[in-house]
């Protein structure tokens, strides 16, 4: 299996349970790695792979339109997009809130999932 990765995708999102987190969007940093068909490399054809530009656009649109209480839930949602909408067989994601706690650069989660019927 071949993989595409997106590192350090910054997006504004409404996520959190604390009042200060609900009051305004926060900057999140996302990194994703997802499987793509081996056929894409052989065919040299973008229609045989997952277009990372479309993935980035879709993630940003969804994060702007929704509120998530937990990063874990947000991560599962994004993974669902990759698995179901884009057809990735495997996805790993890390999501971090940037500068959310004093003296801490980032706080986040990592999640890895595969499609059940690969």
N, C-alpha and C positions, 0 to 999 in steps of 0.2 A: 504494500500500500504506500502511496505517496502522500505527502502532507503539505498543506499550506499553513503558514503561521502569520498572525497579525500581532505585532508587539506594540504595547504602549498606546493603544487607542484611547484617546481622551474623549469623554462625553459628559455632558451635564445630565443629571438624573435626579428624580425625586425618590429618595430611598432612605429609610430609617424609621425608627419608632420614637425617638426623642423629639420634643417640641422644636428645638432648633433645627433638626433635620427635616421636619415637616414644613417649616416656614419657607425654605428656599431650596432650589436645586443645589446639588453638590457635584464636584468634579470627581468622576470615577476614571480609573485607568484599567483597561481591559487588555488581556493578552489571550489569544486563542490559537490553538493548533487543531486542525481538523483534517481527516482523511479525505482523499480525492481518488477517483479512478486512475489506475495506471495508464489507461488508454489515452488520457489527455496528453501525456508526454510523447507517446508514440505517434499520435495523430497531429500534434502541434496545433490543436484546435480548441479555442476557449469554450466552445459549446459542449465539450467533453469533460469539462471540469467545473469547479465552483468559482464563480467570479467574485474575487475578494472585494472589489469595489461595491458590488451589490450587497454583499454581507455587511460591510461597514455602513452603507446607507440605511439598510433595514434596521440594524441595531440602533443607530442614532435616532431614527424615527420612532421606534418603539419606546426607547428610554425617555424621549421627550413627551410621549403621550400617556405614560403610565406612572403609577406610584407602587413601589414595592416596600414592604416593611423590612424585609431581610435581604442581604446580599445573596444568601443561599437561594432564595426564591427567584431573584433576578437572574442568577446564574442558570438555574434549571430552565427558566423561560428562554434564555438565549440559546442554550443547548438544544432545546426543543425546536427552535427555529432552524438550527443547522441540521439536525437529524431529519426532521419532517419536511420542512419547506425546501431546503437546499439539497437534501439527499446525502449528507455526509454519513459515512458508516461509523465514525468515531470522532469525539470532540473532547478536548481538554480546555478549560477556561480558568483564568485567574482574574479576579475582580478586586480592586482595592479602592477604598476611600482615601483620598489624598489630603493630608494635613488635618485629619479629623480629631486627633487628640494631641495635647501639648507634649512636645518632645518625641513625637512618633511620626515618622514620615508617611507610613501607609498602614492601613488595617484592611484585611481582606480575606477572601476564601479562594480555594481551588476546588474544582469539580471535574471529574472525568466520567464520561458515559459513552456507551456504544449502543448502536441499534440492536434490538433483540434478534431480528431476522436479517443478518448480514449476508 
